[in-house]
């Protein structure tokens, strides 16, 4: 197995929520000598330094400032994936026989694969101690929940009609009998705190199945949240390993891409624009010099795309036929959902050609328009020339996705030469 794929699977296994993903990314950055900054304090940035700043515990921007650099090289990805979000006071007693957890869909989930598999709970909780409120990451870390299917004998049309009601069908089974307050107590026990100290929380249901490498020659891998932790992890890893360069090198991880990015930690926020301005201010650049720097910059919007499906090949474009293990995906869209055009595409292609990095082209079937991603949304706050890239994968937005075991290496290689260009 490729070293990059093994490391990615491990990162995903340790990152059941966006909060855990950011915490793990921060640990990687600290290990590489990056210094943490606080948005609520004045930035003190020096040439030759490496820094990172987080927002909301679920978004992160890390950057390195080579001496004399006057433009930005940015890789942007996102930390969130479609999941079940647990509502407040979630325990619901069903017919006096069982307790389920009241949950709602977050993002464009592929629902059916969530049934009949071990699930657990992770996220963050806010705890009061005296006059202080602190945030704690929590991961129950064991098989805790299941969403049982209704037997085919009781629903002969189940294979024809699929999911009909989230509120009825996607509520995870938690306990036998009545277990009101049971989740809160379980979280308190996990964190070794008094349950009365818990004020609030942001909790999700996640798939417990570990990442696996499979196929005749181990050529494929599967894991939860490959979209988009595959790109997020590769961006941070590449930045940590990058040597000298002539531009300010930035890895930006946003949250809430799956629900439109319109949060204070999403790509539509001012997080990136404000951070770039604070960098140039700290380096003594005036407004004109800042505008010249951004106009001279380039961004890779990193989010995965669809490989041709072995059983639904007609769903793919008739001429763009990306496959697993075909290398970096360079994504195009005539409706502007992706940012790549002839100019930005030629720059990225030239970079990959020069460095022997395999790549392939993605465009949607003209009858099946795809969704948007980070690049075109971030343009509303800061306009930087951009191309969309990622890995080809199958079963996107399933709780267990699949990709090519050789593609993480190609993607990380692109990010490294892009930072060092």
ABEGO torsion letter per residue (X at the ends): XBAAAAAAAAAAAABABAAAAAAAAAAAAAAAGBBBBBAABBBBBBBGBBBBBBBGGABBBBBBBBBGBABBBBBBBBABBBBBBBBBGABBBBGGABBBBBBBBBEBBBAAAABGBBBBBBEBBBBBBEABBBBBBBBAGBBABBBBBBBAAABAAAAAAEBABAAAAABBBABBEBABGAAAAAAAAAAGBBAAABABBBBBBBBABBBBBBEAAGABBBBBGAOAAAAAAAAAAAAAABBBBABBBBBBBBBGAAAGGBBAABAABAAAAAAAAAAAAAAGBBAAAAAAAAAABBBBBBBBBBBBBAABAAABBAABBBBBGAEBBBBBBAAGABABBAAAAAAAAAAAAAAGBBBBBBBBBAABBBBBBAAAAAAAABBBBBBBBEBBBBGBGBABBBBBAAAAAAAAAAAAAAAAX
